[in-house]
Amino acid sequence: MKQILTRVPDSLHALARAEAAAHGVSLNEFVTSAIAQAIAAGHADTAPFRARAAAHGLLMAPPKGAVHADQMDADHATWTARQPAGAADAVVAALLAERYDATT
């Protein structure tokens, strides 16, 4: 079992929590199901998702000059390869500290 740490707008978090409660499931179960459904639908079928996101004011256009995801992945791989051994440990520690400080 793996964990995913992600940041979402407060409004999206509130909507997801309310939907999970309405369906009588945990937020984790609701999000896992939503991800599974999105993957099953395929990436080409984003119109319904985009329509719902737009209806809730959550759809945003990428900023001008934004880097395409494929290029970002290549840039990230290059950057990661240049980092000293153990550099990721500090990042993970900082993210965990922030996560647990924010929830207490």
C-alpha positions in Angstrom: 0.0 0.0 0.0 1.4 3.4 -0.9 0.5 6.9 0.2 0.0 10.0 -1.9 0.5 13.4 -0.4 -1.2 16.1 -2.4 -2.4 19.6 -1.9 -5.9 20.6 -3.0 -7.9 23.9 -2.5 -9.9 24.1 0.7 -13.1 24.2 -1.3 -12.3 20.9 -3.1 -11.3 19.3 0.2 -14.7 20.3 1.7 -16.6 19.0 -1.3 -14.7 15.7 -1.2 -15.3 15.3 2.5 -19.0 16.1 2.1 -19.4 13.6 -0.8 -17.6 10.9 1.2 -19.9 11.5 4.2 -22.9 11.4 1.9 -21.9 8.0 0.6 -21.0 6.8 4.1 -17.3 6.1 3.3 -14.0 7.6 4.5 -12.4 10.4 2.7 -9.5 8.0 1.8 -11.9 5.5 0.3 -13.8 8.2 -1.6 -10.6 9.6 -3.1 -9.2 6.1 -3.9 -12.4 5.3 -5.7 -12.4 8.6 -7.6 -8.8 8.0 -8.8 -9.7 4.4 -9.9 -12.8 5.7 -11.8 -10.7 8.4 -13.5 -8.1 5.9 -14.6 -10.8 3.5 -15.8 -12.4 6.3 -17.9 -9.1 7.1 -19.5 -7.4 10.4 -19.9 -9.4 11.3 -23.1 -12.7 11.4 -21.2 -12.0 14.5 -19.1 -14.9 16.5 -20.3 -17.3 15.5 -17.4 -14.6 16.1 -14.8 -13.7 19.5 -16.3 -17.4 20.5 -16.5 -17.9 19.6 -12.8 -14.7 21.4 -11.8 -15.8 24.5 -13.8 -19.2 24.5 -12.2 -17.6 24.6 -8.8 -15.1 27.3 -9.8 -12.1 24.9 -9.5 -11.0 24.8 -13.2 -8.0 26.9 -13.9 -6.0 27.5 -17.1 -2.3 27.0 -16.9 -0.3 30.2 -16.6 1.2 31.7 -19.8 4.5 30.1 -20.5 3.8 27.0 -18.4 6.0 24.1 -19.1 4.4 21.0 -20.6 4.2 18.0 -18.2 6.5 15.9 -20.4 9.2 18.5 -20.3 8.7 19.0 -16.6 9.2 15.2 -16.1 12.5 15.4 -18.1 13.7 18.5 -16.3 12.8 16.9 -12.9 14.7 13.7 -13.8 17.7 15.8 -14.8 17.5 17.8 -11.6 17.1 14.7 -9.4 20.1 13.0 -11.0 22.2 16.0 -10.0 21.2 16.0 -6.3 23.6 14.7 -3.7 22.8 11.3 -2.1 20.4 11.7 0.7 19.0 15.0 -0.5 15.5 13.6 -0.8 15.5 12.6 2.9 15.5 16.2 3.9 12.6 17.0 1.6 10.6 14.0 2.9 11.3 15.0 6.5 10.1 18.6 5.8 6.9 17.4 4.1 6.1 15.0 6.9 6.8 17.7 9.5 4.5 20.1 7.7 1.8 17.5 7.3 1.8 16.5 10.9 2.2 20.1 12.2 -0.8 21.2 10.1 -3.1 18.4 11.4 -2.5 18.9 15.1 
